[in-house]
């Protein structure tokens, strides 16, 4: 957004706290940011306020904008279908238009008598921009599928938790080359402290799309990356660990069958999910062996990826979302 000309007040990465305890201990920072955002809205007086995900913060801002008579459009619904479904009441009260990016969300909101609009998934737009056709890829030696992608997450606290587990797998598969998908905003040194001693592990910063194109398998920390890997047709497993306190609380309040977007969209276990106590080196190693060596297993997963993509529809989510937002203003 900053590259497109938006004036950035504060980068969301600096406040992307994850987990119940993590949010609680950073509450003063979050409250200060809410105050800052309200001041900016009151000063700027926008025709429409566009909110993106981040419900704990954005629903408070939506209420404030509504009190000022400012229209609100929410792009990328809060995951109220997973937990805190009571937030639907706030959405109905303060959000003028909800744009969703997963088809199963429409049915959820229908049960709550709230009309939403499915605009498609923006990841399809990104892939359309970055992915070359398969025939061209196969003619380039540099784009052969030879790596195992490691995706430890996008927040420092989950990277700290997951990356030691992921690089430990590399020690068990010494003949394979592993690439960590890193982010420059996190910083190279933050990643390197975990793997500098391993010759078969590299770090690529801000090159995730290229990594998918060259990967024959992926170990993915739960999140949007699970969907992205599937859209790039990379066989994967999904892993996740959090603090014991956060996990115990989440286990009691989250109301979904799966944690990976692939499984949620298809509504069946397409990819293996190894969560908390199941996220062991033994289990991850066994699954990686299947992904690399069992052709039938890989092909069955790739076939389900195709079904998932059909459910998502065509690219063009960003353009459609922009058109809906403009119609709200005009």
Residue pairs with C-beta under 8 A, 6 or more apart in sequence:
1 8
2 8
9 36
9 37
9 40
10 33
10 36
11 185
12 54
13 154
13 155
13 185
13 186
15 26
15 29
15 30
15 33
15 57
16 154
16 155
17 23
17 26
17 30
17 155
17 157
18 155
18 157
18 158
18 242
19 157
19 242
19 243
19 246
19 250
20 245
20 246
20 249
20 250
21 243
21 245
21 246
22 157
22 243
22 246
23 30
23 56
30 56
30 57
33 57
34 57
34 60
34 61
37 57
37 61
38 61
38 64
41 49
41 61
41 64
41 65
41 68
41 70
42 68
45 68
45 70
46 70
47 70
47 71
47 329
48 70
48 71
48 72
48 73
48 325
48 328
48 329
49 61
49 62
49 65
49 70
49 71
49 72
49 73
50 73
50 74
50 75
50 325
51 58
51 61
51 62
51 72
51 73
51 74
51 75
51 95
52 58
52 74
52 75
52 76
53 76
53 77
53 78
54 78
55 78
55 79
55 80
55 84
55 87
58 74
58 78
59 78
59 87
59 90
59 91
59 94
62 72
62 74
62 90
62 91
62 94
62 95
63 90
63 93
63 94
65 71
65 72
65 94
66 72
66 93
66 94
71 96
71 97
71 328
71 329
72 94
72 95
72 96
72 97
73 95
73 96
73 97
73 98
73 99
73 324
73 325
73 328
74 91
74 95
74 97
74 98
74 99
75 99
75 321
75 325
76 99
76 100
76 101
77 98
77 99
77 100
77 101
77 102
77 105
77 109
77 116
78 84
78 87
78 91
80 87
80 88
80 91
80 108
81 104
81 105
81 108
81 255
81 256
82 254
82 255
82 256
83 250
83 253
83 254
83 255
83 256
84 253
85 112
85 255
88 109
88 112
88 114
91 98
91 114
92 112
92 114
96 328
97 117
97 324
97 325
97 328
98 109
98 114
98 116
98 117
99 116
99 117
99 118
99 119
99 321
99 324
100 106
100 109
100 116
100 117
100 118
100 119
101 118
101 119
101 120
101 121
101 122
101 317
102 118
102 121
102 261
102 264
102 265
103 118
103 265
103 311
103 312
103 313
104 264
104 265
104 267
105 116
105 118
106 116
106 118
109 115
109 116
117 324
118 313
119 317
119 320
119 321
119 324
120 312
120 313
120 314
120 315
120 316
120 317
120 320
121 227
121 312
121 313
121 317
122 317
122 318
122 321
123 224
123 227
123 228
123 231
124 231
124 312
124 313
124 314
124 315
124 316
124 317
125 315
125 316
125 317
125 318
125 319
126 209
127 209
127 228
127 231
127 232
127 315
128 315
130 209
130 210
131 209
131 213
131 232
132 143
132 213
137 143
137 213
138 144
142 214
143 213
143 214
144 214
145 213
145 214
145 215
145 216
146 177
146 214
146 216
147 177
147 178
147 179
147 211
147 214
147 215
147 216
148 173
148 176
148 177
148 178
148 179
148 215
148 216
148 217
148 218
148 219
148 288
148 292
149 178
149 179
149 181
149 211
149 212
149 215
149 217
149 218
149 219
149 220
149 229
149 234
150 163
150 166
150 167
150 169
150 170
150 178
150 179
150 180
150 181
150 201
150 218
150 219
151 181
151 208
151 218
151 219
151 220
151 221
151 225
151 229
152 158
152 159
152 162
152 163
152 166
152 180
152 181
152 221
153 159
153 162
153 221
153 223
153 225
154 183
154 186
154 223
156 186
156 190
158 221
158 242
159 186
159 190
159 191
161 241
161 242
161 243
162 221
162 239
162 240
162 241
163 180
163 191
163 194
163 195
164 194
165 239
165 241
165 279
165 281
165 284
166 178
166 180
166 219
166 239
167 178
167 180
167 194
167 195
167 198
167 201
168 281
169 178
169 219
169 281
169 284
169 285
169 288
170 176
170 178
170 195
170 198
170 200
170 201
171 198
172 281
172 285
173 200
173 285
173 288
174 200
175 200
176 200
176 292
177 200
177 202
178 198
178 200
178 201
178 202
179 201
179 202
179 203
179 204
179 211
179 214
179 215
180 191
180 195
180 201
180 202
180 203
180 204
181 204
181 207
181 208
181 211
181 225
182 188
182 191
182 203
182 204
182 205
182 206
183 205
183 206
184 205
184 206
188 203
188 205
191 203
192 203
195 201
195 203
204 210
204 211
208 225
208 228
209 232
212 218
212 228
212 229
212 232
212 234
213 232
215 232
215 234
216 234
216 235
216 292
217 234
217 235
217 236
217 288
217 291
217 292
218 229
218 234
218 235
218 236
218 237
219 236
219 237
219 239
219 284
219 288
220 226
220 229
220 236
220 237
220 238
220 239
220 260
221 238
221 239
221 240
222 238
222 239
222 240
222 259
222 260
222 273
222 275
224 261
226 236
226 238
226 260
226 261
226 262
226 271
227 260
227 261
227 262
227 265
229 236
230 236
230 261
230 262
230 270
230 271
230 305
230 308
230 309
231 305
231 309
233 302
233 305
235 291
235 297
235 298
235 301
235 302
236 271
236 291
236 301
237 271
237 272
237 273
237 274
237 284
237 287
237 288
237 291
238 259
238 260
238 262
238 271
238 272
238 273
238 274
239 273
239 274
239 275
239 279
239 284
240 259
240 273
240 274
240 275
240 276
240 279
241 247
241 275
241 276
241 279
242 250
242 276
247 276
256 264
257 263
257 264
258 264
258 269
258 273
259 273
259 275
260 270
260 271
260 273
262 270
262 271
262 304
262 305
262 308
263 269
263 270
263 271
263 273
265 308
265 311
265 312
266 304
266 307
266 308
266 311
268 304
270 301
270 304
270 305
270 308
271 301
272 287
274 280
274 283
274 284
274 287
290 297
291 297
291 298
